[in-house]
Amino acid sequence: MNLLLIGVLLALIAIAYQIGLRKSRSLAGKGNNTAILHSRPGYYGSLVALWCGIPAFLILIVWNLVEPSVLQHLILKNVPANIASSLDEAGVHVLVERVQAIASGFGVTDTPAAYEVAAAEQLSKFERIGAFAKFAVVVCIAMLGLVWARKKITQQFRARNEVEKTINIVLILCSGVAILTTVGIVMSMFSEAMHFFQFVSPIDFFFGTEWNPGFSTSGNAEGSYGLLPLLWGTLMVSGIALLVAVPLGLMIAIYLAEYASPKFRSWAKPTIEVLAGIPTIVYGVFAMMVIGPIFKSIGDAVGIEVNATSALTAGFAMGIMIIPFVSSLSDDIITQVPRSLRDGSLGLGATKSETIRQVVLPAALPGITGAFLLAVSRAVGETMIVVLAAGNSPLLHINPLEAVSTVTVTIVKQLTGDTDFASPQALVAFALGLTLFTITLCLNIVALYIVRKYREQYE
């Protein structure tokens, strides 16, 4: 019913636009002299469409939000009082699902009670009436908005101002949703992390050198919850990935922007960007089955012990994966440097390579810094490659040829399986997530400082 109603509303909005357009053109006269109108005809059509659609969609959203609570109240009202009063929150949820299943015709696995059948019959009747009522109310609101907006159309009506004001409000609401979503994520992680710190001391967590969480049925924190092995593993794998991606990506960007012919650039850049579309699980399998054995065989040839699953294997595969982020963004930034800067440097006698090093790259540094930041964030948050290629060994060591574990892998590990989400074994994942968020925030602050410093210098 909701899909049908949305389709009807969209059709009404299209009709409303045409009605507003025709009304404005009729006001312009036979010669279609739109100069006598305050706004272009399209704004009048958009205004009528907005007044037709926005109130109706708001009513539909509110109706759908309130409807589940009303249906639950109706079900409990048709259940004997002694049974309804004996149910806890989980029991009420199970009862509501059973009654809704019976009312939908799918039924339940066991024999339903008489009061469940009676409640299902009442629910079915109410749902039918509610569906028709919702359809009628929403369509009527849309029609009233259409008629009201059409009557407001005159030659001097400021339709453009109204439409732009509405669009501005919509954009503000969208921005607010993004901000509130971020705040909600941070607050949820923060609250659960504070709950975890009731079991484990923050000093033991942030400065502990051993990660060995134990499992208990009493809810107490058993074992060791030291962050440093995971944080060091994350930094080691990310550092290796950046050592691979940043030089290669920047050199690729410089070549494509400054040296490559247009024909070569036209197919080379899309080919490199294909790497960004490969699923990370494919990189993980490739690292585990190809890169790791290659590194191990090279190590055996030179007399060095190299694990097939290690920080080097995971970091190298991750570096290959994030090369397109660095090269593509850096290339776009370098090509945006004004041609006058290059011509001025060349006119003063500098060579092309000197111009690139001393003029183009410094001028493009703010954008290149943003590309590097994206690469760092991508490397720090990667999971699947590390799961398959790093070895998942939360030990504190400096040897990149041995297995390690990272923060993201540990978050997945702690939140999977039959784990009580109120236990410290699961709550530690939120503390780890909050730590990653803080690291990313610090990276953003540093990058913003660098961008502002050099932007003031070259603008």
C-alpha positions as CSV (number, residue, x, y, z in Angstrom):
1,M,0.0,0.0,0.0
2,N,2.8,2.4,0.8
3,L,4.5,1.8,-2.6
4,L,1.1,2.4,-4.3
5,L,0.6,5.6,-2.3
6,I,4.0,6.9,-3.1
7,G,3.5,6.3,-6.8
8,V,0.2,8.2,-6.7
9,L,1.9,11.1,-4.9
10,L,4.6,11.2,-7.4
11,A,2.0,11.3,-10.2
12,L,0.1,14.1,-8.4
13,I,3.4,16.1,-8.0
14,A,4.0,15.8,-11.8
15,I,0.5,16.9,-12.5
16,A,0.8,19.8,-10.0
17,Y,4.0,21.0,-11.7
18,Q,2.2,21.1,-15.1
19,I,-0.8,22.9,-13.6
20,G,1.4,25.6,-12.0
21,L,3.4,25.9,-15.3
22,R,0.2,26.4,-17.3
23,K,-1.2,28.9,-14.9
24,S,1.9,31.0,-15.0
25,R,2.0,30.9,-18.8
26,S,-1.7,31.9,-19.0
27,L,-0.8,34.9,-16.8
28,A,2.0,35.8,-19.2
29,G,-0.6,36.4,-22.0
30,K,-1.0,35.1,-25.5
31,G,2.5,36.3,-26.5
32,N,4.0,34.3,-23.6
33,N,5.5,37.5,-22.3
34,T,7.2,36.1,-19.1
35,A,8.8,39.5,-18.5
36,I,5.6,40.6,-16.7
37,L,6.0,37.8,-14.2
38,H,8.1,38.1,-11.2
39,S,9.6,34.6,-11.7
40,R,10.2,32.2,-14.5
41,P,7.2,29.8,-15.2
42,G,9.2,26.9,-14.0
43,Y,9.4,28.4,-10.5
44,Y,5.6,28.6,-10.4
45,G,5.3,25.0,-11.4
46,S,7.9,23.9,-8.8
47,L,6.0,25.9,-6.1
48,V,2.7,24.1,-6.8
49,A,4.6,20.7,-6.9
50,L,6.3,21.4,-3.5
51,W,3.0,22.4,-1.8
52,C,1.4,19.3,-3.3
53,G,4.2,16.9,-2.2
54,I,5.8,18.1,1.0
55,P,2.7,18.2,3.3
56,A,1.5,14.9,1.9
57,F,4.9,13.1,2.4
58,L,5.2,14.6,6.0
59,I,1.7,13.2,6.8
60,L,2.7,9.8,5.3
61,I,6.0,9.7,7.4
62,V,4.3,10.6,10.6
63,W,1.5,8.1,10.0
64,N,4.0,5.3,9.4
65,L,5.9,6.2,12.5
66,V,2.8,6.2,14.7
67,E,1.0,3.2,13.2
68,P,3.1,0.4,14.8
69,S,2.4,1.8,18.3
70,V,-1.3,2.1,17.6
71,L,-1.4,-1.5,16.2
72,Q,0.4,-2.8,19.3
73,H,-2.1,-1.0,21.6
74,L,-5.0,-2.5,19.6
75,I,-3.6,-6.0,19.9
76,L,-3.0,-5.7,23.7
77,K,-6.5,-4.2,24.1
78,N,-8.0,-7.3,22.5
79,V,-6.0,-9.7,24.7
80,P,-7.4,-10.7,28.1
81,A,-6.2,-8.3,30.9
82,N,-4.7,-11.0,33.0
83,I,-2.5,-12.3,30.1
84,A,-1.5,-8.8,29.0
85,S,-0.5,-7.8,32.5
86,S,1.7,-10.9,33.0
87,L,3.8,-10.2,29.9
88,D,7.2,-8.4,30.0
89,E,8.6,-6.4,27.2
90,A,10.0,-9.4,25.3
91,G,6.7,-11.3,25.8
92,V,4.7,-8.4,24.4
93,H,7.0,-8.3,21.4
94,V,6.5,-12.1,20.8
95,L,2.7,-11.8,21.2
96,V,2.5,-8.9,18.7
97,E,4.5,-10.8,16.1
98,R,2.3,-13.9,16.5
99,V,-0.9,-11.9,16.1
100,Q,0.5,-10.0,13.1
101,A,1.5,-13.3,11.5
102,I,-1.9,-14.8,12.0
103,A,-3.6,-11.6,10.6
104,S,-1.4,-11.7,7.6
105,G,-2.4,-15.3,6.7
106,F,1.0,-16.9,7.2
107,G,0.0,-18.3,10.6
108,V,2.3,-19.7,13.3
109,T,4.0,-23.0,13.8
110,D,1.9,-24.1,16.8
111,T,-1.9,-23.9,17.4
112,P,-2.8,-20.3,18.2
113,A,-4.9,-19.5,21.3
114,A,-8.4,-18.3,20.9
115,Y,-7.6,-14.8,22.1
116,E,-4.8,-14.6,19.5
117,V,-7.2,-15.5,16.7
118,A,-9.7,-12.9,18.0
119,A,-7.0,-10.2,18.2
120,A,-5.8,-11.1,14.7
121,E,-9.3,-10.7,13.3
122,Q,-9.6,-7.2,14.9
123,L,-6.2,-6.3,13.7
124,S,-7.0,-7.4,10.1
125,K,-10.1,-5.2,10.1
126,F,-8.2,-2.2,11.6
127,E,-5.4,-2.6,9.1
128,R,-7.8,-2.5,6.1
129,I,-9.6,0.5,7.5
130,G,-6.3,2.2,8.3
131,A,-4.9,1.6,4.8
132,F,-7.9,3.2,3.1
133,A,-7.9,6.0,5.6
134,K,-4.2,6.7,5.1
135,F,-4.6,6.7,1.3
136,A,-7.5,9.1,1.5
137,V,-6.0,11.5,4.0
138,V,-2.6,11.7,2.2
139,V,-4.2,12.1,-1.3
140,C,-6.6,14.8,0.1
141,I,-3.7,16.7,1.7
142,A,-1.9,16.6,-1.6
143,M,-4.9,17.9,-3.5
144,L,-5.6,20.6,-1.0
145,G,-1.9,21.7,-1.3
146,L,-2.2,21.8,-5.1
147,V,-5.4,23.8,-5.1
148,W,-4.1,26.3,-2.4
149,A,-0.8,26.8,-4.2
150,R,-2.5,27.3,-7.6
151,K,-4.7,30.1,-6.2
152,K,-1.7,31.9,-4.8
153,I,-0.1,32.3,-8.3
154,T,-0.3,35.8,-9.6
155,Q,2.0,37.9,-11.8
156,Q,3.7,39.5,-8.8
157,F,3.9,36.4,-6.6
158,R,7.6,35.7,-5.6
159,A,7.6,32.1,-6.6
160,R,11.4,32.0,-7.1
161,N,12.0,33.3,-3.5
162,E,9.6,30.7,-2.0
163,V,11.2,27.8,-4.0
164,E,14.7,28.8,-3.2
165,K,13.8,29.2,0.5
166,T,12.3,25.7,0.5
167,I,15.4,24.3,-1.2
168,N,17.6,26.1,1.4
169,I,15.6,24.5,4.2
170,V,15.9,21.1,2.7
171,L,19.7,21.5,2.3
172,I,20.0,22.6,5.9
173,L,18.0,19.6,7.1
174,C,20.2,17.3,5.0
175,S,23.3,18.8,6.6
176,G,21.7,18.5,10.0
177,V,21.0,14.8,9.4
178,A,24.6,14.2,8.5
179,I,25.8,16.1,11.6
180,L,23.3,14.4,13.9
181,T,24.3,11.0,12.5
182,T,27.9,11.7,13.3
183,V,27.1,12.9,16.8
184,G,24.9,9.9,17.4
185,I,27.6,7.5,16.3
186,V,30.2,9.2,18.5
187,M,27.8,9.4,21.5
188,S,26.9,5.7,21.2
189,M,30.5,4.7,21.0
190,F,31.4,7.0,23.9
191,S,28.6,5.7,26.2
192,E,29.5,2.1,25.6
193,A,33.2,2.8,25.9
194,M,32.5,4.4,29.3
195,H,30.6,1.3,30.3
196,F,33.6,-0.8,29.3
197,F,35.9,1.4,31.4
198,Q,33.8,0.4,34.5
199,F,35.3,-3.1,34.0
200,V,38.8,-2.2,32.8
201,S,40.9,0.8,33.9
202,P,41.6,3.3,31.1
203,I,45.3,3.2,32.0
204,D,45.4,-0.6,31.6
205,F,43.6,-0.3,28.3
206,F,45.6,2.6,26.7
207,F,49.0,1.6,28.0
208,G,48.7,-2.1,28.3
209,T,51.2,-4.2,26.3
210,E,49.3,-7.5,26.3
211,W,46.0,-8.3,24.5
212,N,44.5,-11.5,25.7
213,P,40.8,-11.0,26.6
214,G,39.3,-13.8,28.6
215,F,35.7,-15.0,28.6
216,S,33.6,-15.2,31.7
217,T,30.0,-15.9,32.6
218,S,30.0,-13.5,35.6
219,G,30.4,-10.4,33.4
220,N,33.8,-9.5,35.0
221,A,36.8,-8.6,32.9
222,E,39.2,-11.5,32.8
223,G,42.4,-11.5,30.9
224,S,44.4,-8.5,29.4
225,Y,43.0,-5.7,27.4
226,G,46.1,-3.8,26.4
227,L,45.6,-1.5,23.3
228,L,49.3,-1.0,22.3
229,P,49.8,-4.3,20.4
230,L,46.7,-3.6,18.3
231,L,47.5,0.1,17.8
232,W,51.1,-0.8,16.8
233,G,49.9,-3.4,14.4
234,T,47.5,-0.9,12.8
235,L,50.2,1.7,12.5
236,M,52.7,-0.8,11.1
237,V,50.4,-2.2,8.4
238,S,49.2,1.4,7.5
239,G,52.8,2.7,7.3
240,I,53.8,-0.1,5.0
241,A,50.8,0.6,2.8
242,L,51.6,4.3,2.6
243,L,55.2,3.5,1.8
244,V,53.9,1.6,-1.2
245,A,51.0,3.8,-2.2
246,V,52.2,7.3,-1.7
247,P,55.4,7.3,-3.8
248,L,53.9,5.2,-6.6
249,G,50.6,7.1,-6.6
250,L,52.3,10.5,-6.6
251,M,54.7,9.5,-9.4
252,I,51.8,8.1,-11.4
253,A,49.9,11.3,-11.0
254,I,52.9,13.5,-12.0
255,Y,53.5,11.4,-15.1
256,L,49.9,11.4,-16.2
257,A,49.5,15.1,-15.5
258,E,52.8,16.5,-16.9
259,Y,54.4,13.9,-19.2
260,A,51.9,11.5,-20.6
261,S,50.3,12.1,-24.0
262,P,46.5,12.7,-24.1
263,K,46.0,9.3,-25.8
264,F,48.0,7.4,-23.2
265,R,46.3,9.3,-20.4
266,S,42.8,8.6,-21.7
267,W,43.2,4.8,-21.1
268,A,45.9,4.7,-18.4
269,K,44.0,6.6,-15.8
270,P,40.7,4.6,-16.0
271,T,42.8,1.4,-15.9
272,I,44.5,2.4,-12.7
273,E,41.2,3.5,-11.2
274,V,39.8,0.0,-11.7
275,L,41.9,-1.1,-8.7
276,A,39.7,1.0,-6.5
277,G,36.6,-1.0,-7.6
278,I,38.0,-4.4,-6.7
279,P,36.5,-5.8,-3.5
280,T,38.9,-5.8,-0.6
281,I,38.2,-9.5,0.0
282,V,39.8,-10.1,-3.4
283,Y,42.9,-8.2,-2.3
284,G,43.0,-10.3,0.9
285,V,42.8,-13.6,-1.0
286,F,45.4,-12.4,-3.5
287,A,47.7,-11.3,-0.6
288,M,47.3,-14.6,1.2
289,M,47.7,-16.9,-1.9
290,V,50.2,-14.9,-4.0
291,I,52.0,-12.0,-2.3
292,G,52.6,-13.9,1.0
293,P,54.2,-17.0,-0.7
294,I,56.3,-14.8,-2.9
295,F,57.7,-12.9,0.1
296,K,58.3,-16.1,1.9
297,S,60.2,-17.6,-1.1
298,I,62.3,-14.4,-1.4
299,G,63.1,-14.6,2.3
300,D,64.1,-18.2,2.0
301,A,66.4,-17.4,-0.9
302,V,68.3,-14.7,1.1
303,G,68.2,-16.6,4.4
304,I,65.6,-14.5,6.2
305,E,62.5,-16.0,7.9
306,V,59.4,-14.4,6.5
307,N,55.9,-15.4,7.4
308,A,53.4,-15.8,4.6
309,T,50.9,-13.9,6.7
310,S,52.6,-10.9,8.1
311,A,52.4,-7.1,8.4
312,L,54.5,-6.8,5.2
313,T,52.1,-9.0,3.2
314,A,49.0,-7.1,4.4
315,G,50.6,-3.7,4.0
316,F,51.9,-4.3,0.5
317,A,48.4,-5.6,-0.7
318,M,46.8,-2.6,1.0
319,G,49.2,-0.2,-0.6
320,I,48.3,-1.6,-4.0
321,M,44.7,-1.1,-3.2
322,I,44.9,2.6,-2.2
323,I,47.2,3.6,-5.1
324,P,44.2,4.8,-7.1
325,F,43.1,7.1,-4.3
326,V,46.4,8.8,-4.2
327,S,47.1,8.9,-7.9
328,S,43.6,9.9,-9.1
329,L,43.1,12.7,-6.6
330,S,46.7,14.0,-6.9
331,D,46.4,14.0,-10.7
332,D,43.2,16.0,-10.5
333,I,44.8,18.5,-8.2
334,I,48.0,18.9,-10.2
335,T,46.0,19.5,-13.4
336,Q,44.1,22.3,-11.7
337,V,47.3,24.3,-11.0
338,P,47.1,27.4,-13.2
339,R,49.0,27.2,-16.5
340,S,50.4,30.7,-15.8
341,L,52.5,29.4,-13.0
342,R,54.1,26.8,-15.3
343,D,54.7,29.3,-18.1
344,G,56.2,31.8,-15.7
345,S,58.7,29.3,-14.3
346,L,59.6,28.0,-17.8
347,G,60.0,31.6,-19.0
348,L,62.5,32.3,-16.2
349,G,64.7,29.4,-17.5
350,A,63.6,26.6,-15.3
351,T,63.5,23.1,-16.7
352,K,60.3,21.1,-16.7
353,S,61.4,18.9,-13.8
354,E,62.4,22.0,-11.8
355,T,59.0,23.6,-12.6
356,I,57.2,20.5,-11.3
357,R,59.4,20.2,-8.1
358,Q,59.5,23.9,-7.2
359,V,56.2,25.3,-8.6
360,V,53.6,22.8,-9.4
361,L,53.9,20.4,-6.4
362,P,54.1,23.2,-3.8
363,A,51.0,24.9,-5.4
364,A,49.2,21.6,-5.4
365,L,50.3,20.6,-1.9
366,P,47.1,21.3,-0.1
367,G,45.1,19.0,-2.4
368,I,47.8,16.3,-2.4
369,T,47.8,16.4,1.4
370,G,44.0,15.7,1.2
371,A,44.8,12.7,-1.0
372,F,47.3,11.4,1.4
373,L,44.8,11.9,4.3
374,L,42.3,9.8,2.4
375,A,44.9,7.1,1.8
376,V,45.7,7.1,5.6
377,S,42.1,6.9,6.6
378,R,41.5,4.1,4.1
379,A,44.5,2.2,5.4
380,V,43.6,2.6,9.1
381,G,40.1,1.4,8.6
382,E,40.8,-1.6,6.3
383,T,39.7,-4.9,7.7
384,M,39.4,-7.8,5.2
385,I,42.9,-7.6,3.9
386,V,44.3,-7.7,7.4
387,V,42.0,-10.6,8.4
388,L,43.4,-12.8,5.7
389,A,46.9,-11.6,5.2
390,A,48.2,-10.2,8.6
391,G,48.0,-13.4,10.7
392,N,45.8,-12.0,13.5
393,S,48.5,-12.2,16.1
394,P,48.0,-9.4,18.7
395,L,51.7,-9.3,19.8
396,L,53.8,-6.2,20.4
397,H,56.9,-6.4,18.2
398,I,58.7,-4.3,15.6
399,N,59.3,-7.0,13.0
400,P,57.1,-6.4,9.9
401,L,57.9,-10.0,8.7
402,E,55.9,-11.5,11.5
403,A,52.1,-11.8,12.0
404,V,50.2,-8.9,13.6
405,S,46.7,-7.8,14.4
406,T,44.9,-4.5,14.0
407,V,42.2,-2.5,15.8
408,T,39.6,-3.1,13.0
409,V,40.2,-6.9,13.0
410,T,39.8,-7.1,16.7
411,I,36.5,-5.1,16.6
412,V,35.1,-7.7,14.2
413,K,36.4,-10.5,16.3
414,Q,35.0,-9.2,19.5
415,L,31.5,-8.5,18.1
416,T,31.0,-11.9,16.3
417,G,29.9,-15.1,17.8
418,D,27.7,-15.8,20.8
419,T,29.0,-12.9,22.9
420,D,27.0,-11.1,25.5
421,F,26.9,-7.5,24.3
422,A,26.9,-6.3,27.9
423,S,30.1,-8.1,28.7
424,P,33.5,-6.4,28.6
425,Q,34.5,-8.8,25.8
426,A,32.0,-7.1,23.5
427,L,32.1,-3.6,25.0
428,V,35.8,-3.3,24.3
429,A,35.0,-3.1,20.6
430,F,33.3,0.3,21.2
431,A,36.4,1.5,23.1
432,L,38.5,0.4,20.1
433,G,36.2,2.2,17.7
434,L,36.3,5.4,19.7
435,T,40.1,5.2,19.6
436,L,40.1,4.9,15.8
437,F,37.7,7.9,15.6
438,T,40.1,10.0,17.7
439,I,43.1,9.0,15.5
440,T,41.2,10.0,12.4
441,L,40.1,13.3,13.9
442,C,43.7,14.1,14.8
443,L,44.8,13.3,11.2
444,N,42.1,15.7,9.9
445,I,43.2,18.5,12.2
446,V,46.8,18.1,11.1
447,A,45.8,18.0,7.4
448,L,43.6,21.1,7.8
449,Y,46.5,23.0,9.4
450,I,48.8,22.1,6.5
451,V,46.2,23.0,3.9
452,R,45.5,26.4,5.4
453,K,49.2,27.2,5.8
454,Y,50.2,26.5,2.2
455,R,46.9,27.9,0.8
456,E,47.8,31.3,2.3
457,Q,51.2,31.1,0.7
458,Y,50.2,30.3,-2.9
459,E,46.9,32.0,-3.4
